[in-house]
Amino acid sequence: MAESFATLMKQLEALKQRAEAARLGEREAVVAELREKVALFGLSRHDLFGKKTYRKKAKAPGAPRRMRVKYRHPETGVEWSGQGREPHWVRDAPNREALIVQ
């Protein structure tokens, strides 16, 4: 005799609950065993997961990127990266090399 769909769904839900309870029951033992082995062998997170798992987030393609400063006004501290339109304080400077940031 074929079982009804509703009966099978109830059995499935009960089985999921039993599986979750078993997982939680075994979890503590697994965590304790892993901690013991990590301490015994002196392992780090890089040993376990590799060094490339902790990456910085990639910037969006249209996001502005920070340019290195090339010129700085000695009195005001205003900076210019050398990209884009040249500011008047660089253009009109008698000694442009004096404005270059080392």
WODA-V563867 format. One record per helix or strand. SS is the DSSP state (a for helix, b for strand). FROM is the first residue (numbers start at 1). TO is the last residue. If there is no record, write none. Layout:
BEGIN
SS/FROM/TO  SS/FROM/TO
END
This chain:
BEGIN
a/5/41  a/45/49  a/51/53  b/71/72  b/79/80  a/88/91  a/96/99  b/100/100
END
